[in-house]
Amino acid sequence: MTDPAIVQHGPRGTAALKLIIYSFIGIFFFFVPVTIGGKSTILLDHAATAIAANFRPAALVFVTALIAYGAFAPFIRGTWNKNTTETVFSLLRVLGLVLTGMYLAGVGPAAIFQPDMLPFLFDKLVLSVGLIVPIGGLALAFLIGYGLLELTGVIVQPIMRPIWRTPGWSAIDAVASFVGSYSLALLITDRVYKEGKYTAREAAIVATGFSTVSATFMIIVAKTLGLMGAWNLYFWTTLIVTFTVSAITARLWPLNRMDHPADRDRPLPEGKGRLVAAVDAGIEQAQKAPGILSLLGATFLDGLRMASMILPSIMAVGLLGLLAAKYTPIFDVLGWALYPFTWLAQLGDPMLAARSLASGLAEMFLPAILLKDADPVLKFVAAVVSVSQVLFLSASIPCVLATSVPLKLRDLLVIWYIRTALSILLTAPIAFWAASNGWLG
């Protein structure tokens, strides 16, 4: 007769092994630089670069197909006229598809074919994003599917309420938002809010404080600004700055005035220490997680959907933003609002920094594009701020407005300004210190 303890121990032991092995694989893919062909970067970047270089025709077809799907999907699903914001961005995605066709066909005004316009947007940005996000989706299966987030979430529960004013279980939501897709993370936040597990204030803090672009998008920013050699410094600085700014904005208007009847926290299981409970949570998730092939398929499809929505927006909003930056004073005006902070931060060219960082409101990649030839300190600040600002009009703001979280466009614009200003002040000293130690090249 089989011993029940052995029967129980078997699946738990297997799950623990999955937790350890798959989490290690995810961490290795995202955070460990590997030198191949004299280039040191993470494996995701190596994979995307190799595909773009060796299979360019197939890569062009693949990315164009994603853009076409992103442009047509809202009209096929009938969601394009759900509200004004959705209508505007659905039309912009169609414009993105048209611009892609014009670029590939070589047809259009000379102004948009300047090296820093469509050629840069498509070859250096859209092609990279279109490849690295789906590949990153595969790697995310290992990082978030088998208990690492649950284990981490339980461990950090005691700091969530006092620092970010959110319940303990939002730790999982917060980390998932940062390493995964902000669009998927906002769907999670919306569902938890609808289930009554978040108050309005808590949901708004999570939506505007943690739902930033994923680690895979950060790779694109780092590549554009030549910071892959300092990837780990960049990633952890961005994480720390983003979460620090979120802790501050949670205590400022408009977030501190939102509805919050009572704190909602989940206690630890009775009789268990935090570390034991964390390990149990991780193993429990590993036990109930689907097979690796199923999860890889699901996260890959999520990556494809995410890329298909973002790529045409980058083409359209990115080009409009670049044209506005080059031919209109709109970002000069916005830049004056940020100038006091770039001046206080003692950045080399505070007005250039201010107007370039202000362009992040339109599209988070624009500061990276506009400052790709700046000095190392300013490039590092731009790389961090473009992510830690969280909110931008080409994607994340429409996603927030589409949820049930009671945030208005005015609220989101105020939060964007506060986050951007604080991010500049927090990042600049780190950038100067890193540069003085030769870590930024």
C-alpha positions as CSV (number, residue, x, y, z in Angstrom):
1,M,0.0,0.0,0.0
2,T,1.4,3.4,-1.0
3,D,2.2,5.8,1.9
4,P,-0.1,8.9,1.7
5,A,2.8,11.1,2.7
6,I,4.8,9.9,-0.3
7,V,1.8,10.5,-2.6
8,Q,1.5,14.0,-1.2
9,H,5.2,14.7,-1.3
10,G,5.7,13.7,-4.9
11,P,3.6,16.4,-6.6
12,R,4.8,19.0,-4.1
13,G,8.4,18.1,-4.7
14,T,7.8,18.2,-8.5
15,A,6.2,21.6,-8.1
16,A,9.1,22.9,-6.0
17,L,11.5,21.8,-8.7
18,K,9.4,23.6,-11.3
19,L,9.4,26.8,-9.2
20,I,13.2,26.7,-8.9
21,I,14.1,25.6,-12.5
22,Y,11.6,27.7,-14.4
23,S,12.2,30.8,-12.3
24,F,15.9,30.4,-12.9
25,I,15.4,30.1,-16.7
26,G,13.2,33.3,-16.6
27,I,15.7,35.2,-14.6
28,F,18.5,34.0,-16.9
29,F,16.7,35.2,-20.0
30,F,15.9,38.6,-18.6
31,F,18.8,39.6,-16.4
32,V,22.0,37.8,-17.3
33,P,24.1,39.3,-20.0
34,V,25.7,36.8,-22.4
35,T,28.6,37.6,-24.8
36,I,28.0,36.3,-28.3
37,G,30.0,37.5,-31.3
38,G,31.8,40.1,-29.1
39,K,28.5,41.7,-28.1
40,S,27.4,41.5,-24.4
41,T,23.6,41.7,-23.8
42,I,20.7,39.5,-22.6
43,L,19.6,36.5,-24.6
44,L,16.3,38.2,-25.7
45,D,18.2,40.9,-27.4
46,H,20.6,38.5,-29.1
47,A,17.6,36.5,-30.4
48,A,15.8,39.5,-31.8
49,T,19.0,40.9,-33.4
50,A,19.8,37.6,-35.0
51,I,16.3,37.3,-36.6
52,A,16.3,40.8,-37.9
53,A,19.8,40.4,-39.4
54,N,19.6,36.9,-40.8
55,F,15.9,36.7,-41.7
56,R,15.0,40.3,-42.6
57,P,12.4,39.5,-45.3
58,A,10.5,37.2,-43.0
59,A,10.8,39.7,-40.2
60,L,9.4,42.5,-42.4
61,V,6.4,40.3,-43.3
62,F,5.8,39.3,-39.7
63,V,5.9,42.8,-38.3
64,T,3.8,44.2,-41.2
65,A,1.2,41.5,-40.5
66,L,1.1,42.5,-36.8
67,I,0.6,46.1,-37.8
68,A,-2.2,45.2,-40.2
69,Y,-3.9,43.1,-37.5
70,G,-3.6,45.9,-34.9
71,A,-5.1,48.3,-37.4
72,F,-8.1,46.1,-38.5
73,A,-8.9,44.3,-35.2
74,P,-10.9,47.2,-33.6
75,F,-13.1,47.5,-36.7
76,I,-13.6,43.7,-37.0
77,R,-14.5,43.4,-33.3
78,G,-16.7,46.5,-33.4
79,T,-14.8,48.2,-30.5
80,W,-13.5,51.2,-32.6
81,N,-16.4,53.5,-31.7
82,K,-16.9,52.4,-28.1
83,N,-15.8,55.8,-26.9
84,T,-13.9,58.9,-28.2
85,T,-10.5,57.7,-27.1
86,E,-10.9,54.3,-28.7
87,T,-12.1,55.9,-31.9
88,V,-9.1,58.3,-32.1
89,F,-6.6,55.5,-31.4
90,S,-8.3,53.1,-33.8
91,L,-7.9,55.7,-36.6
92,L,-4.3,56.4,-35.6
93,R,-3.5,52.6,-35.9
94,V,-5.0,52.7,-39.4
95,L,-2.7,55.7,-40.1
96,G,0.2,53.6,-38.7
97,L,-0.6,50.8,-41.3
98,V,-0.7,53.4,-44.1
99,L,2.6,54.9,-43.0
100,T,4.1,51.4,-42.9
101,G,2.9,50.7,-46.4
102,M,4.3,54.1,-47.6
103,Y,7.7,53.4,-46.0
104,L,8.1,49.9,-47.4
105,A,7.0,51.1,-50.9
106,G,9.2,54.2,-50.7
107,V,6.3,56.5,-51.5
108,G,5.6,59.8,-49.7
109,P,6.9,63.3,-48.9
110,A,10.6,63.6,-48.5
111,A,10.2,65.1,-45.0
112,I,9.0,61.8,-43.5
113,F,11.8,59.8,-45.2
114,Q,14.5,61.8,-43.4
115,P,16.8,59.3,-41.5
116,D,15.4,60.4,-38.1
117,M,11.7,60.0,-39.2
118,L,10.1,56.9,-40.7
119,P,13.4,55.0,-41.4
120,F,14.3,55.3,-37.7
121,L,10.9,54.5,-36.4
122,F,10.5,51.4,-38.5
123,D,14.0,50.0,-38.8
124,K,15.3,50.8,-35.3
125,L,12.1,50.7,-33.3
126,V,9.1,48.9,-34.8
127,L,11.2,46.1,-36.2
128,S,12.9,45.5,-32.8
129,V,9.6,45.8,-30.8
130,G,7.8,43.5,-33.2
131,L,10.3,40.8,-32.7
132,I,11.4,41.2,-29.1
133,V,7.9,41.5,-27.5
134,P,6.6,38.1,-28.8
135,I,10.0,36.5,-27.9
136,G,9.8,38.2,-24.5
137,G,6.3,36.8,-24.1
138,L,7.8,33.3,-24.3
139,A,10.4,34.1,-21.7
140,L,7.8,35.7,-19.4
141,A,6.1,32.3,-19.2
142,F,9.1,31.1,-17.1
143,L,9.3,34.3,-15.1
144,I,5.7,34.7,-14.0
145,G,4.0,31.4,-14.6
146,Y,5.4,29.0,-12.0
147,G,5.3,30.8,-8.6
148,L,8.1,33.3,-8.6
149,L,5.7,36.2,-8.5
150,E,3.5,34.6,-5.8
151,L,6.6,33.8,-3.6
152,T,7.9,37.4,-4.1
153,G,4.5,38.9,-3.4
154,V,4.0,37.2,0.0
155,I,7.5,38.2,1.1
156,V,7.0,41.9,0.3
157,Q,3.4,42.1,1.6
158,P,4.4,43.9,4.9
159,I,5.8,46.9,2.9
160,M,2.9,47.4,0.5
161,R,0.4,49.1,2.8
162,P,2.8,51.5,4.6
163,I,4.8,52.5,1.5
164,W,2.3,52.3,-1.4
165,R,-1.0,52.4,0.5
166,T,-2.3,49.3,-1.3
167,P,-3.2,45.9,0.2
168,G,-0.7,43.1,0.5
169,W,-1.9,41.1,-2.5
170,S,-1.3,44.0,-4.8
171,A,2.4,43.1,-4.6
172,I,1.8,40.4,-7.2
173,D,-0.2,42.8,-9.4
174,A,2.6,45.4,-9.0
175,V,5.5,43.0,-10.0
176,A,3.4,41.4,-12.8
177,S,2.7,44.9,-14.2
178,F,6.4,45.7,-14.2
179,V,7.7,42.5,-15.8
180,G,4.7,41.8,-18.0
181,S,2.4,43.8,-20.2
182,Y,0.8,47.0,-18.8
183,S,-2.3,46.3,-20.9
184,L,-2.7,42.8,-19.3
185,A,-1.8,44.2,-15.9
186,L,-4.5,46.9,-16.3
187,L,-7.0,44.1,-17.1
188,I,-6.0,42.4,-13.9
189,T,-6.3,45.6,-11.9
190,D,-9.7,46.3,-13.4
191,R,-11.0,42.8,-12.6
192,V,-9.7,42.9,-9.0
193,Y,-11.4,46.3,-8.6
194,K,-14.7,45.0,-9.9
195,E,-14.4,42.1,-7.5
196,G,-14.2,44.6,-4.6
197,K,-10.7,43.7,-3.6
198,Y,-9.4,47.2,-4.4
199,T,-10.9,50.5,-3.3
200,A,-11.0,53.2,-6.0
201,R,-7.8,54.8,-4.6
202,E,-6.0,51.5,-4.4
203,A,-6.9,50.6,-8.0
204,A,-5.9,54.0,-9.2
205,I,-2.5,53.8,-7.4
206,V,-1.8,50.4,-9.0
207,A,-3.0,51.5,-12.5
208,T,-1.0,54.7,-12.6
209,G,2.0,53.6,-10.4
210,F,3.0,50.1,-11.5
211,S,1.4,49.5,-14.9
212,T,4.4,50.7,-17.0
213,V,5.9,49.2,-20.0
214,S,7.4,45.7,-19.7
215,A,11.0,44.6,-19.3
216,T,11.0,43.7,-23.0
217,F,10.0,47.3,-23.9
218,M,12.8,48.5,-21.7
219,I,15.3,46.5,-23.8
220,I,14.2,48.5,-26.8
221,V,14.7,51.8,-24.9
222,A,18.1,50.7,-23.7
223,K,19.1,49.6,-27.3
224,T,18.0,52.9,-28.8
225,L,20.1,54.8,-26.3
226,G,23.1,52.5,-26.4
227,L,22.7,51.4,-22.7
228,M,22.6,47.6,-23.1
229,G,26.1,47.5,-21.6
230,A,24.6,48.9,-18.4
231,W,21.4,46.8,-18.6
232,N,21.2,45.6,-15.0
233,L,22.0,49.1,-13.7
234,Y,19.3,50.5,-15.9
235,F,16.7,47.9,-15.1
236,W,17.1,48.1,-11.3
237,T,17.4,51.9,-11.3
238,T,14.1,52.1,-13.3
239,L,12.4,49.7,-10.9
240,I,13.5,51.6,-7.8
241,V,12.7,55.0,-9.3
242,T,9.3,53.9,-10.6
243,F,8.3,52.4,-7.2
244,T,9.6,55.3,-5.2
245,V,7.7,57.8,-7.4
246,S,4.6,55.7,-7.0
247,A,4.9,55.8,-3.2
248,I,5.1,59.6,-3.3
249,T,2.2,60.2,-5.8
250,A,0.0,57.9,-3.7
251,R,0.0,60.6,-1.1
252,L,-0.6,63.5,-3.5
253,W,-3.6,64.9,-5.3
254,P,-5.5,63.6,-7.2
255,L,-4.8,60.0,-5.9
256,N,-5.1,60.9,-2.2
257,R,-8.6,62.3,-2.7
258,M,-10.1,59.2,-4.3
259,D,-12.7,57.0,-2.6
260,H,-11.2,54.7,0.1
261,P,-13.7,53.4,2.6
262,A,-11.3,51.0,4.4
263,D,-8.0,49.2,4.1
264,R,-8.3,45.7,2.7
265,D,-5.5,43.3,3.6
266,R,-5.3,39.5,3.6
267,P,-3.8,38.0,6.8
268,L,-1.1,35.3,6.7
269,P,-2.3,31.7,7.1
270,E,-2.5,31.0,10.8
271,G,0.6,29.4,12.3
272,K,2.8,30.1,9.3
273,G,5.9,32.3,9.1
274,R,6.2,34.7,6.2
275,L,9.0,32.8,4.5
276,V,7.1,29.5,4.8
277,A,3.9,31.1,3.5
278,A,5.8,32.6,0.6
279,V,7.3,29.2,-0.4
280,D,3.9,27.6,0.0
281,A,2.3,30.2,-2.3
282,G,5.0,29.7,-4.9
283,I,4.7,25.9,-4.8
284,E,0.9,26.2,-4.9
285,Q,1.1,28.3,-8.1
286,A,3.6,25.8,-9.6
287,Q,1.2,22.9,-8.8
288,K,-1.8,24.5,-10.5
289,A,0.1,26.1,-13.4
290,P,-0.6,24.6,-16.9
291,G,2.0,22.6,-18.8
292,I,4.9,24.6,-20.1
293,L,3.9,24.3,-23.7
294,S,0.4,25.5,-23.0
295,L,1.7,28.5,-21.0
296,L,4.3,29.3,-23.7
297,G,1.6,29.4,-26.3
298,A,-0.6,31.6,-24.1
299,T,2.1,34.1,-23.3
300,F,3.4,34.2,-26.9
301,L,-0.2,35.0,-28.1
302,D,-0.3,37.8,-25.4
303,G,2.9,39.1,-26.8
304,L,1.6,39.1,-30.4
305,R,-1.6,40.9,-29.3
306,M,0.3,43.4,-27.3
307,A,2.7,44.1,-30.2
308,S,-0.1,44.4,-32.7
309,M,-1.7,47.2,-30.7
310,I,1.5,49.0,-30.0
311,L,3.3,48.9,-33.4
312,P,0.8,50.9,-35.5
313,S,0.5,53.4,-32.6
314,I,4.3,53.8,-32.6
315,M,4.3,54.5,-36.4
316,A,1.5,57.0,-36.2
317,V,1.9,58.8,-32.9
318,G,5.7,58.4,-33.1
319,L,5.8,60.2,-36.5
320,L,3.3,62.9,-35.4
321,G,5.4,63.4,-32.3
322,L,8.7,63.6,-34.2
323,L,7.2,66.0,-36.7
324,A,5.7,68.1,-33.9
325,A,9.1,68.2,-32.1
326,K,10.9,69.2,-35.3
327,Y,8.5,71.7,-36.9
328,T,6.2,73.0,-34.0
329,P,6.8,74.7,-30.6
330,I,4.4,72.3,-28.8
331,F,7.1,70.5,-26.8
332,D,8.9,73.7,-26.1
333,V,5.8,74.9,-24.3
334,L,5.4,71.6,-22.4
335,G,9.2,71.7,-21.8
336,W,8.9,74.9,-19.9
337,A,6.8,73.1,-17.3
338,L,9.6,70.6,-16.8
339,Y,12.5,73.0,-17.2
340,P,12.7,73.9,-13.4
341,F,13.3,70.2,-12.7
342,T,15.9,69.5,-15.4
343,W,17.7,72.7,-14.3
344,L,17.6,71.6,-10.6
345,A,18.9,68.2,-11.7
346,Q,21.9,70.0,-13.3
347,L,21.5,68.2,-16.6
348,G,23.9,69.4,-19.4
349,D,21.3,71.0,-21.6
350,P,18.3,71.5,-19.3
351,M,16.0,72.9,-22.0
352,L,16.8,70.2,-24.5
353,A,16.2,67.7,-21.8
354,A,12.9,69.3,-20.7
355,R,11.4,69.5,-24.2
356,S,12.5,66.0,-25.1
357,L,11.2,64.4,-21.8
358,A,7.9,66.3,-22.3
359,S,7.5,64.5,-25.6
360,G,7.1,61.3,-23.6
361,L,3.5,62.3,-22.9
362,A,2.7,61.6,-26.6
363,E,4.7,58.3,-26.8
364,M,7.1,56.9,-24.3
365,F,9.8,56.2,-26.9
366,L,10.0,59.8,-28.2
367,P,12.5,60.9,-25.5
368,A,14.8,58.0,-26.4
369,I,14.5,58.9,-30.1
370,L,15.1,62.6,-29.6
371,L,18.0,62.1,-27.2
372,K,19.8,59.2,-28.9
373,D,22.8,61.4,-29.6
374,A,22.9,63.2,-26.2
375,D,25.5,62.8,-23.5
376,P,25.5,59.5,-21.4
377,V,24.0,61.1,-18.3
378,L,21.0,62.6,-20.2
379,K,20.5,59.4,-22.2
380,F,20.3,57.4,-18.9
381,V,17.9,59.9,-17.4
382,A,15.7,59.7,-20.5
383,A,15.8,55.9,-20.4
384,V,14.6,55.8,-16.8
385,V,12.1,58.7,-17.0
386,S,10.4,57.4,-20.2
387,V,9.5,54.2,-18.3
388,S,8.9,55.6,-14.8
389,Q,6.4,58.2,-16.1
390,V,4.1,55.2,-16.7
391,L,1.5,57.3,-18.6
392,F,1.6,58.2,-22.3
393,L,-1.1,59.0,-24.9
394,S,-0.2,56.4,-27.5
395,A,-1.1,53.4,-25.4
396,S,-1.2,53.4,-21.6
397,I,-3.6,56.3,-21.1
398,P,-6.3,54.9,-23.4
399,C,-5.9,51.6,-21.6
400,V,-6.5,53.2,-18.2
401,L,-9.5,55.1,-19.5
402,A,-11.0,51.9,-20.8
403,T,-11.0,50.3,-17.3
404,S,-13.6,50.8,-14.6
405,V,-11.1,52.7,-12.4
406,P,-12.6,56.2,-11.9
407,L,-9.8,58.3,-13.4
408,K,-10.4,61.2,-15.8
409,L,-8.0,62.4,-18.5
410,R,-7.3,65.5,-16.4
411,D,-6.2,63.3,-13.4
412,L,-3.9,61.2,-15.7
413,L,-2.3,64.3,-17.1
414,V,-1.6,65.7,-13.6
415,I,-0.2,62.4,-12.5
416,W,2.0,62.2,-15.6
417,Y,3.5,65.6,-14.8
418,I,4.2,64.8,-11.2
419,R,5.7,61.4,-12.0
420,T,7.9,62.9,-14.7
421,A,9.2,65.8,-12.5
422,L,10.0,63.4,-9.6
423,S,11.6,60.9,-11.8
424,I,14.0,63.5,-13.2
425,L,15.1,64.6,-9.7
426,L,15.5,61.0,-8.5
427,T,17.3,59.6,-11.5
428,A,19.8,62.4,-12.2
429,P,22.1,61.8,-9.1
430,I,22.2,58.1,-10.0
431,A,23.2,58.9,-13.6
432,F,26.0,61.3,-12.6
433,W,27.3,58.7,-10.1
434,A,27.2,55.9,-12.7
435,A,28.9,58.1,-15.3
436,S,31.7,59.1,-12.8
437,N,32.4,55.4,-12.3
438,G,32.6,54.7,-16.0
439,W,29.4,52.6,-16.1
440,L,27.7,54.5,-18.9
441,G,30.5,54.3,-21.4
